[in-house]
Amino acid sequence: MRTIYSGFDNLDVSYKGHISDAFLAKLEDAKARAIEVRSEILIEHGGIRMHVAESGGAGGYPFRCDTGPLGGTWFFRRPNPKDPWTIRFSAKSLTVSQFGVDGTRAQIEDTLHALGCMLHPNPESIGRVDFAVDILAPGFELQPDNFVLHARMGRSDHAEVDTIQSHGRSGRYTSVTAGTKNRRQVIVYDKRLEVTNKPLKAPWFKIWEVEMTRRGIKPLNFKDRHEGAVWRVEARAGKQCLKDQHDVTSWSDLHREIKTIFETVLDKIRYTHPNADTNRSRWPEHRFWDLARAEVSRIELDRTGLLDQERILEASRVAQAELLRQQLVGLAASEAALTARNDDDPARAAVETLQETIRSNGEQFRESFERAKGRYAHFK
């Protein structure tokens, strides 16, 4: 059992201030067009490209904008003198994992400046921070009953029914969530399974490979469920945890408290090795938790990943293209089966149908192609 990666995984922050009239006009127009075509619209303002969605975000934000896999999701309200909190940002997992909290902060502030946002003094309010530890653990079996929680915390389990050789069917836990979202929370889950099942998570295979090389761990076959078993400990500090327990609002507050925040999370929610003691609070911690604690003890806000932006974007682009190809194959096979054309060579029939359909719908295809170029602009 060895750690193969650790780093920040989420960051939410709100700002007191307001957007410019020029930017607001672009957002209004883009959202109207997005609603009309039922698809996000690419805009550029101040050198920043973002996709404007047809719907807003929770909390009364009418505008929701995406700046790509190495950016995040921006939420904007119309300027309101009675409520200065009109800007919110939620970082993508890849963003904070590769740039760290300090690097993500720099990206946020550069974007705010480029967009022409007017901010109040000391404008930020940190709303959530997550820290993740990925552990290579062949043979590890997640047991919900091994968690020992503070009396006021809760737990939810997610079980996967799996076939295990000749032993028939058995319950296999793939994730356990403990705690409360807006306070302290820990989720332990099968990260290899998630990355394998979700093609857009494929960059994590590259991240693990590079991190393992740095840590002196030989390459592995992540397609093998046993050899490549990777489990993630994801510790989450929500708004109430940050504000009420640690008095964190600003970036300087976060610098002061970051290590204490996650040490406390792992104190309040523990994964243990049960013994005969009837007092669960005295159960010793599992090696799994020891590894997570070791990474928290070395936590730094300026920690960055080892992959450059180009390699991450390329891995994301390849994953997206592969997902589309899989969908294309499935649709082509379904169409060929439905129309029963050339049962002896369905693949040829599918190719001929695709070519014929594109030729007969050339204008629609070109329009769709141009929209898709905008949709995937962040991968270039």
One Martini backbone bead per residue (centre of mass of N, CA, C, O) as a GRO file, in nm:
protein
  380
    1MET     BB    1   0.092   0.040   0.028
    2ARG     BB    2   0.071   0.348  -0.172
    3THR     BB    3   0.147   0.663  -0.258
    4ILE     BB    4   0.074   0.846  -0.585
    5TYR     BB    5  -0.105   1.096  -0.472
    6SER     BB    6  -0.134   1.461  -0.409
    7GLY     BB    7  -0.402   1.713  -0.377
    8PHE     BB    8  -0.595   1.937  -0.491
    9ASP     BB    9  -0.970   1.932  -0.589
   10ASN     BB   10  -1.102   2.204  -0.465
   11LEU     BB   11  -1.249   2.544  -0.535
   12ASP     BB   12  -1.430   2.800  -0.361
   13VAL     BB   13  -1.521   3.147  -0.461
   14SER     BB   14  -1.611   3.471  -0.353
   15TYR     BB   15  -1.719   3.811  -0.467
   16LYS     BB   16  -1.688   4.150  -0.419
   17GLY     BB   17  -1.879   4.294  -0.683
   18HIS     BB   18  -1.863   4.383  -1.043
   19ILE     BB   19  -1.956   4.396  -1.355
   20SER     BB   20  -1.953   4.514  -1.656
   21ASP     BB   21  -2.147   4.639  -1.903
   22ALA     BB   22  -2.008   4.495  -2.141
   23PHE     BB   23  -2.017   4.209  -2.022
   24LEU     BB   24  -2.319   4.192  -1.968
   25ALA     BB   25  -2.408   4.217  -2.264
   26LYS     BB   26  -2.274   3.954  -2.355
   27LEU     BB   27  -2.426   3.765  -2.164
   28GLU     BB   28  -2.712   3.826  -2.253
   29ASP     BB   29  -2.675   3.745  -2.550
   30ALA     BB   30  -2.563   3.455  -2.508
   31LYS     BB   31  -2.802   3.340  -2.348
   32ALA     BB   32  -3.018   3.387  -2.562
   33ARG     BB   33  -2.879   3.201  -2.771
   34ALA     BB   34  -2.865   2.944  -2.597
   35ILE     BB   35  -3.171   2.912  -2.571
   36GLU     BB   36  -3.233   2.896  -2.876
   37VAL     BB   37  -3.011   2.644  -2.933
   38ARG     BB   38  -2.951   2.462  -2.682
   39SER     BB   39  -2.654   2.594  -2.630
   40GLU     BB   40  -2.358   2.683  -2.584
   41ILE     BB   41  -2.166   2.997  -2.585
   42LEU     BB   42  -1.903   3.153  -2.737
   43ILE     BB   43  -1.683   3.386  -2.577
   44GLU     BB   44  -1.506   3.713  -2.570
   45HIS     BB   45  -1.324   3.883  -2.294
   46GLY     BB   46  -1.028   4.016  -2.245
   47GLY     BB   47  -0.910   3.726  -2.363
   48ILE     BB   48  -1.156   3.555  -2.255
   49ARG     BB   49  -1.274   3.231  -2.279
   50MET     BB   50  -1.630   3.134  -2.287
   51HIS     BB   51  -1.906   2.944  -2.185
   52VAL     BB   52  -2.250   3.004  -2.223
   53ALA     BB   53  -2.524   2.919  -2.063
   54GLU     BB   54  -2.879   2.867  -2.051
   55SER     BB   55  -2.810   2.847  -1.746
   56GLY     BB   56  -2.763   2.889  -1.427
   57GLY     BB   57  -2.718   2.920  -1.073
   58ALA     BB   58  -2.711   2.870  -0.767
   59GLY     BB   59  -2.818   3.162  -0.585
   60GLY     BB   60  -2.897   3.368  -0.829
   61TYR     BB   61  -2.733   3.292  -1.100
   62PRO     BB   62  -2.780   3.371  -1.441
   63PHE     BB   63  -2.465   3.311  -1.493
   64ARG     BB   64  -2.287   3.047  -1.676
   65CYS     BB   65  -1.930   2.974  -1.697
   66ASP     BB   66  -1.677   2.818  -1.911
   67THR     BB   67  -1.299   2.775  -1.911
   68GLY     BB   68  -1.233   2.478  -1.888
   69PRO     BB   69  -1.022   2.216  -1.779
   70LEU     BB   70  -0.812   2.473  -1.677
   71GLY     BB   71  -1.044   2.602  -1.502
   72GLY     BB   72  -1.392   2.693  -1.474
   73THR     BB   73  -1.676   2.811  -1.291
   74TRP     BB   74  -1.880   3.086  -1.358
   75PHE     BB   75  -2.064   3.329  -1.158
   76PHE     BB   76  -2.324   3.572  -1.238
   77ARG     BB   77  -2.444   3.887  -1.150
   78ARG     BB   78  -2.614   4.149  -1.141
   79PRO     BB   79  -2.585   4.448  -1.047
   80ASN     BB   80  -2.608   4.516  -0.675
   81PRO     BB   81  -2.621   4.738  -0.413
   82LYS     BB   82  -2.750   4.522  -0.196
   83ASP     BB   83  -2.547   4.294  -0.342
   84PRO     BB   84  -2.201   4.232  -0.373
   85TRP     BB   85  -2.237   3.913  -0.431
   86THR     BB   86  -2.169   3.850  -0.789
   87ILE     BB   87  -1.918   3.640  -0.757
   88ARG     BB   88  -1.829   3.304  -0.874
   89PHE     BB   89  -1.595   3.022  -0.813
   90SER     BB   90  -1.523   2.692  -0.970
   91ALA     BB   91  -1.295   2.463  -0.974
   92LYS     BB   92  -1.126   2.242  -1.133
   93SER     BB   93  -0.958   1.966  -1.060
   94LEU     BB   94  -0.713   2.009  -1.255
   95THR     BB   95  -0.639   2.291  -1.165
   96VAL     BB   96  -0.559   2.241  -0.858
   97SER     BB   97  -0.369   1.997  -0.911
   98GLN     BB   98  -0.160   2.172  -1.101
   99PHE     BB   99  -0.158   2.480  -0.950
  100GLY     BB  100  -0.290   2.508  -0.704
  101VAL     BB  101  -0.403   2.753  -0.503
  102ASP     BB  102  -0.218   2.986  -0.586
  103GLY     BB  103  -0.246   2.945  -0.896
  104THR     BB  104  -0.554   2.976  -0.899
  105ARG     BB  105  -0.566   3.256  -0.787
  106ALA     BB  106  -0.413   3.390  -1.019
  107GLN     BB  107  -0.618   3.314  -1.235
  108ILE     BB  108  -0.859   3.459  -1.115
  109GLU     BB  109  -0.736   3.750  -1.102
  110ASP     BB  110  -0.674   3.771  -1.403
  111THR     BB  111  -0.967   3.738  -1.498
  112LEU     BB  112  -1.097   3.973  -1.348
  113HIS     BB  113  -0.925   4.186  -1.488
  114ALA     BB  114  -0.990   4.116  -1.788
  115LEU     BB  115  -1.313   4.157  -1.741
  116GLY     BB  116  -1.352   4.425  -1.557
  117CYS     BB  117  -1.375   4.393  -1.256
  118MET     BB  118  -1.526   4.533  -0.964
  119LEU     BB  119  -1.370   4.555  -0.647
  120HIS     BB  120  -1.345   4.516  -0.330
  121PRO     BB  121  -1.204   4.519  -0.050
  122ASN     BB  122  -1.144   4.228   0.044
  123PRO     BB  123  -1.340   4.021  -0.156
  124GLU     BB  124  -1.303   3.741  -0.040
  125SER     BB  125  -1.471   3.398  -0.010
  126ILE     BB  126  -1.419   3.102   0.117
  127GLY     BB  127  -1.618   2.790   0.055
  128ARG     BB  128  -1.403   2.564  -0.058
  129VAL     BB  129  -1.192   2.269   0.024
  130ASP     BB  130  -0.992   2.014  -0.132
  131PHE     BB  131  -0.829   1.695  -0.046
  132ALA     BB  132  -0.617   1.449  -0.211
  133VAL     BB  133  -0.560   1.082  -0.187
  134ASP     BB  134  -0.370   0.839  -0.363
  135ILE     BB  135  -0.395   0.476  -0.330
  136LEU     BB  136  -0.211   0.194  -0.358
  137ALA     BB  137  -0.442  -0.107  -0.306
  138PRO     BB  138  -0.406  -0.413  -0.315
  139GLY     BB  139  -0.690  -0.580  -0.173
  140PHE     BB  140  -0.869  -0.361  -0.095
  141GLU     BB  141  -1.152  -0.329   0.142
  142LEU     BB  142  -1.429  -0.157   0.184
  143GLN     BB  143  -1.550  -0.063   0.524
  144PRO     BB  144  -1.793   0.107   0.679
  145ASP     BB  145  -1.747  -0.002   0.986
  146ASN     BB  146  -1.446   0.136   1.005
  147PHE     BB  147  -1.579   0.391   1.073
  148VAL     BB  148  -1.502   0.680   1.279
  149LEU     BB  149  -1.723   0.911   1.430
  150HIS     BB  150  -1.855   1.172   1.513
  151ALA     BB  151  -2.159   1.187   1.663
  152ARG     BB  152  -2.274   1.422   1.441
  153MET     BB  153  -2.221   1.232   1.214
  154GLY     BB  154  -2.245   1.090   0.888
  155ARG     BB  155  -2.345   0.806   0.662
  156SER     BB  156  -2.276   0.678   0.328
  157ASP     BB  157  -2.346   0.414   0.096
  158HIS     BB  158  -2.190   0.237  -0.192
  159ALA     BB  159  -2.290  -0.038  -0.386
  160GLU     BB  160  -2.142  -0.309  -0.570
  161VAL     BB  161  -2.240  -0.553  -0.782
  162ASP     BB  162  -2.043  -0.850  -0.805
  163THR     BB  163  -1.841  -1.082  -0.975
  164ILE     BB  164  -1.672  -1.367  -0.806
  165GLN     BB  165  -1.624  -1.591  -0.969
  166SER     BB  166  -1.740  -1.886  -0.804
  167HIS     BB  167  -1.890  -1.712  -0.560
  168GLY     BB  168  -2.058  -1.518  -0.707
  169ARG     BB  169  -2.246  -1.288  -0.537
  170SER     BB  170  -2.130  -0.962  -0.416
  171GLY     BB  171  -2.060  -0.710  -0.202
  172ARG     BB  172  -1.907  -0.394  -0.321
  173TYR     BB  173  -1.742  -0.129  -0.204
  174THR     BB  174  -1.678   0.203  -0.366
  175SER     BB  175  -1.819   0.397  -0.140
  176VAL     BB  176  -1.773   0.649   0.127
  177THR     BB  177  -1.969   0.885   0.310
  178ALA     BB  178  -1.861   1.138   0.548
  179GLY     BB  179  -2.063   1.372   0.665
  180THR     BB  180  -2.089   1.724   0.571
  181LYS     BB  181  -2.078   1.927   0.309
  182ASN     BB  182  -2.064   2.222   0.470
  183ARG     BB  183  -1.845   2.087   0.632
  184ARG     BB  184  -1.732   1.791   0.712
  185GLN     BB  185  -1.570   1.564   0.466
  186VAL     BB  186  -1.556   1.214   0.357
  187ILE     BB  187  -1.431   1.035   0.066
  188VAL     BB  188  -1.419   0.691  -0.024
  189TYR     BB  189  -1.280   0.569  -0.340
  190ASP     BB  190  -1.275   0.421  -0.658
  191LYS     BB  191  -1.073   0.569  -0.883
  192ARG     BB  192  -1.020   0.368  -1.107
  193LEU     BB  193  -1.316   0.320  -1.177
  194GLU     BB  194  -1.385   0.610  -1.257
  195VAL     BB  195  -1.170   0.647  -1.482
  196THR     BB  196  -1.261   0.401  -1.653
  197ASN     BB  197  -1.580   0.492  -1.683
  198LYS     BB  198  -1.458   0.795  -1.744
  199PRO     BB  199  -1.306   0.929  -2.010
  200LEU     BB  200  -1.263   1.233  -1.896
  201LYS     BB  201  -1.055   1.106  -1.663
  202ALA     BB  202  -0.786   1.010  -1.813
  203PRO     BB  203  -0.556   1.210  -1.710
  204TRP     BB  204  -0.497   1.045  -1.446
  205PHE     BB  205  -0.306   0.840  -1.565
  206LYS     BB  206  -0.079   1.046  -1.625
  207ILE     BB  207  -0.045   1.157  -1.344
  208TRP     BB  208   0.034   0.892  -1.207
  209GLU     BB  209   0.283   0.822  -1.375
  210VAL     BB  210   0.450   1.072  -1.298
  211GLU     BB  211   0.432   1.042  -0.986
  212MET     BB  212   0.557   0.757  -0.969
  213THR     BB  213   0.831   0.831  -1.081
  214ARG     BB  214   0.899   1.036  -0.855
  215ARG     BB  215   0.848   0.794  -0.625
  216GLY     BB  216   0.970   0.512  -0.740
  217ILE     BB  217   0.740   0.370  -0.913
  218LYS     BB  218   0.641   0.132  -1.095
  219PRO     BB  219   0.475   0.049  -1.349
  220LEU     BB  220   0.123   0.005  -1.435
  221ASN     BB  221  -0.187  -0.173  -1.472
  222PHE     BB  222  -0.492  -0.004  -1.462
  223LYS     BB  223  -0.680  -0.235  -1.586
  224ASP     BB  224  -0.608  -0.381  -1.332
  225ARG     BB  225  -0.787  -0.419  -1.046
  226HIS     BB  226  -0.553  -0.513  -0.863
  227GLU     BB  227  -0.281  -0.379  -0.946
  228GLY     BB  228  -0.452  -0.085  -1.008
  229ALA     BB  229  -0.547  -0.010  -0.723
  230VAL     BB  230  -0.727   0.299  -0.660
  231TRP     BB  231  -0.762   0.504  -0.372
  232ARG     BB  232  -0.962   0.771  -0.242
  233VAL     BB  233  -0.896   1.052  -0.031
  234GLU     BB  234  -1.155   1.295   0.039
  235ALA     BB  235  -1.117   1.611   0.174
  236ARG     BB  236  -1.371   1.833   0.314
  237ALA     BB  237  -1.416   2.197   0.325
  238GLY     BB  238  -1.664   2.386   0.416
  239LYS     BB  239  -1.808   2.675   0.497
  240GLN     BB  240  -1.859   2.615   0.803
  241CYS     BB  241  -1.581   2.511   0.865
  242LEU     BB  242  -1.421   2.764   0.786
  243LYS     BB  243  -1.579   2.981   0.954
  244ASP     BB  244  -1.652   2.844   1.241
  245GLN     BB  245  -1.379   2.666   1.305
  246HIS     BB  246  -1.138   2.865   1.135
  247ASP     BB  247  -1.175   3.159   1.034
  248VAL     BB  248  -1.226   3.147   0.707
  249THR     BB  249  -1.197   3.382   0.416
  250SER     BB  250  -0.916   3.433   0.328
  251TRP     BB  251  -0.612   3.366   0.199
  252SER     BB  252  -0.455   3.410   0.465
  253ASP     BB  253  -0.627   3.222   0.633
  254LEU     BB  254  -0.565   2.966   0.470
  255HIS     BB  255  -0.262   2.963   0.519
  256ARG     BB  256  -0.284   2.935   0.832
  257GLU     BB  257  -0.508   2.666   0.834
  258ILE     BB  258  -0.480   2.425   0.633
  259LYS     BB  259  -0.359   2.196   0.806
  260THR     BB  260  -0.567   2.195   1.037
  261ILE     BB  261  -0.818   2.134   0.877
  262PHE     BB  262  -0.727   1.837   0.774
  263GLU     BB  263  -0.651   1.718   1.042
  264THR     BB  264  -0.940   1.742   1.160
  265VAL     BB  265  -1.091   1.572   0.958
  266LEU     BB  266  -0.915   1.307   1.028
  267ASP     BB  267  -1.013   1.308   1.328
  268LYS     BB  268  -1.334   1.299   1.293
  269ILE     BB  269  -1.258   1.101   1.046
  270ARG     BB  270  -1.207   0.745   1.060
  271TYR     BB  271  -0.996   0.477   0.955
  272THR     BB  272  -1.000   0.144   1.074
  273HIS     BB  273  -0.878  -0.128   1.292
  274PRO     BB  274  -1.041  -0.361   1.423
  275ASN     BB  275  -1.120  -0.479   1.750
  276ALA     BB  276  -1.222  -0.592   2.073
  277ASP     BB  277  -1.295  -0.319   2.137
  278THR     BB  278  -1.596  -0.155   2.235
  279ASN     BB  279  -1.438   0.110   2.183
  280ARG     BB  280  -1.414   0.267   1.886
  281SER     BB  281  -1.226   0.516   1.958
  282ARG     BB  282  -0.971   0.296   2.008
  283TRP     BB  283  -0.922   0.231   1.736
  284PRO     BB  284  -0.698   0.179   1.511
  285GLU     BB  285  -0.546   0.295   1.247
  286HIS     BB  286  -0.520   0.263   0.931
  287ARG     BB  287  -0.286   0.269   0.691
  288PHE     BB  288  -0.453   0.449   0.506
  289TRP     BB  289  -0.458   0.692   0.713
  290ASP     BB  290  -0.157   0.734   0.746
  291LEU     BB  291  -0.108   0.826   0.452
  292ALA     BB  292  -0.296   1.068   0.456
  293ARG     BB  293  -0.158   1.220   0.689
  294ALA     BB  294   0.121   1.254   0.558
  295GLU     BB  295   0.018   1.447   0.333
  296VAL     BB  296  -0.102   1.669   0.516
  297SER     BB  297   0.173   1.741   0.659
  298ARG     BB  298   0.270   1.850   0.344
  299ILE     BB  299   0.098   2.083   0.294
  300GLU     BB  300   0.062   2.313   0.005
  301LEU     BB  301  -0.052   2.592  -0.177
  302ASP     BB  302   0.202   2.575  -0.403
  303ARG     BB  303   0.136   2.315  -0.515
  304THR     BB  304   0.230   2.127  -0.805
  305GLY     BB  305   0.225   1.975  -1.090
  306LEU     BB  306   0.399   1.781  -1.355
  307LEU     BB  307   0.207   1.863  -1.572
  308ASP     BB  308   0.148   2.012  -1.851
  309GLN     BB  309  -0.094   2.167  -2.027
  310GLU     BB  310  -0.063   2.017  -2.297
  311ARG     BB  311  -0.094   1.725  -2.184
  312ILE     BB  312  -0.372   1.760  -2.059
  313LEU     BB  313  -0.526   1.855  -2.311
  314GLU     BB  314  -0.459   1.608  -2.484
  315ALA     BB  315  -0.589   1.397  -2.300
  316SER     BB  316  -0.871   1.527  -2.312
  317ARG     BB  317  -0.909   1.517  -2.619
  318VAL     BB  318  -0.878   1.212  -2.657
  319ALA     BB  319  -1.110   1.134  -2.467
  320GLN     BB  320  -1.335   1.282  -2.621
  321ALA     BB  321  -1.295   1.140  -2.894
  322GLU     BB  322  -1.344   0.850  -2.790
  323LEU     BB  323  -1.632   0.896  -2.693
  324LEU     BB  324  -1.747   0.972  -2.973
  325ARG     BB  325  -1.673   0.707  -3.114
  326GLN     BB  326  -1.844   0.523  -2.938
  327GLN     BB  327  -2.112   0.660  -3.012
  328LEU     BB  328  -2.091   0.618  -3.318
  329VAL     BB  329  -2.089   0.311  -3.317
  330GLY     BB  330  -2.359   0.270  -3.171
  331LEU     BB  331  -2.538   0.424  -3.376
  332ALA     BB  332  -2.459   0.264  -3.631
  333ALA     BB  333  -2.551  -0.014  -3.529
  334SER     BB  334  -2.846   0.061  -3.475
  335GLU     BB  335  -2.918   0.150  -3.763
  336ALA     BB  336  -2.844  -0.115  -3.907
  337ALA     BB  337  -3.045  -0.293  -3.746
  338LEU     BB  338  -3.308  -0.133  -3.810
  339THR     BB  339  -3.270  -0.146  -4.140
  340ALA     BB  340  -3.140  -0.415  -4.246
  341ARG     BB  341  -2.855  -0.358  -4.386
  342ASN     BB  342  -2.645  -0.578  -4.461
  343ASP     BB  343  -2.587  -0.839  -4.263
  344ASP     BB  344  -2.303  -0.936  -4.374
  345ASP     BB  345  -2.209  -0.600  -4.371
  346PRO     BB  346  -2.264  -0.367  -4.140
  347ALA     BB  347  -2.021  -0.176  -4.156
  348ARG     BB  348  -2.056  -0.089  -4.449
  349ALA     BB  349  -2.344   0.017  -4.417
  350ALA     BB  350  -2.275   0.237  -4.210
  351VAL     BB  351  -2.078   0.401  -4.384
  352GLU     BB  352  -2.272   0.460  -4.617
  353THR     BB  353  -2.484   0.608  -4.447
  354LEU     BB  354  -2.303   0.835  -4.344
  355GLN     BB  355  -2.220   0.950  -4.617
  356GLU     BB  356  -2.507   1.002  -4.722
  357THR     BB  357  -2.602   1.189  -4.492
  358ILE     BB  358  -2.389   1.412  -4.526
  359ARG     BB  359  -2.445   1.480  -4.825
  360SER     BB  360  -2.765   1.544  -4.774
  361ASN     BB  361  -2.647   1.737  -4.507
  362GLY     BB  362  -2.425   1.961  -4.554
  363GLU     BB  363  -2.517   2.221  -4.409
  364GLN     BB  364  -2.570   2.098  -4.130
  365PHE     BB  365  -2.283   1.989  -4.091
  366ARG     BB  366  -2.134   2.262  -4.102
  367GLU     BB  367  -2.281   2.390  -3.865
  368SER     BB  368  -2.201   2.174  -3.657
  369PHE     BB  369  -1.897   2.207  -3.689
  370GLU     BB  370  -1.878   2.503  -3.594
  371ARG     BB  371  -2.000   2.455  -3.313
  372ALA     BB  372  -1.787   2.246  -3.223
  373LYS     BB  373  -1.542   2.432  -3.235
  374GLY     BB  374  -1.647   2.606  -3.001
  375ARG     BB  375  -1.687   2.381  -2.785
  376TYR     BB  376  -1.355   2.293  -2.832
  377ALA     BB  377  -1.163   2.545  -2.786
  378HIS     BB  378  -1.000   2.457  -2.514
  379PHE     BB  379  -0.821   2.224  -2.675
  380LYS     BB  380  -0.618   2.447  -2.835
   0.00000   0.00000   0.00000
